[in-house]
Amino acid sequence: MNRGRVGVLVPPANPSAEPELTRLLGSRADMHVSRFPVRPGLAMAERLESYNATLPAMACSFGDLPLDALVMACDGSRYLLDPDEDLDECERMGERFGVPFATATVAIMEAIGHLGVEEVHIVSPYQPWLTELAERFWKAAGMRIAGVVPVRAQGGFSPYDITPSELVDQVKQADLPTDAVLLFACSGMATLPVLGTLGAGNDRTLLTSNLCSAWWALSRATGRPVTLNRSPRAAAHGRAS
């Protein structure tokens, strides 16, 4: 298999995207990362808007480095848009820079289509207003939302601070169906450590922002189809098959 080269755009304080994507890409692709500028003093909504506004400039930050795929490992900012806007911008970016481009949300959309998923439970660590925008986004994308599971860190809604044990406990408390499809929002929330536990002994499909981004990027960077399993076992061990 050809070894690919993937560019990744990451919010500045995101602690999970790089470690998880490194494991998921494995030996099949090298990863090169550029972080969005720090915007001190901005409210959350303004900071997310700034990520969307600076996206073309961030794609330029790789200079002449030849890439096989470029992905924005951030879904929160895209919930400020509608799915068609998101898709259209990805297509324009791909044409402009001559490399396949996707946001995390577009990667999730393609993964959902790949698996034939029609209904999801959203697991969201976001503040309620952003969770509502996420729910609206996925409904506009044609998904049936079976339910929303808000998950909190000890100090409140803080995606970067929620621990795997807190995430597992709160999802278990939601008592979801054994065949549910769970969509974990936020590339900055650690999700790989929980997939094995939450998928054990049931028929659930567990989709995360980073898992879908890695699947999308690998399929472009290697030039070969990559299977995204409905079982979380492969992802839990750091790979897509």
Secondary structure, DSSP 8 states (H G I E B T S, - for coil): ---EEEEEEE-TT-SSHHHHHHHHHGGGEEEEEEE----TT--HHHHHHHHHHTHHHHHHTTTT---SEEEE---GGGGGS-HHHHHHHHHHHHHHHTS-EEEHHHHHHHHHHHHT--EEEEEE-S-HHHHHHHHHHHHHTT-EEEEEEE--BTTBS-TTT--HHHHHHHHHHTT--TT-EEEE--TTS--HHHHHHHHTTS--EEEEHHHHHHHHHHHHHSSS-----SSSHHHHTT---
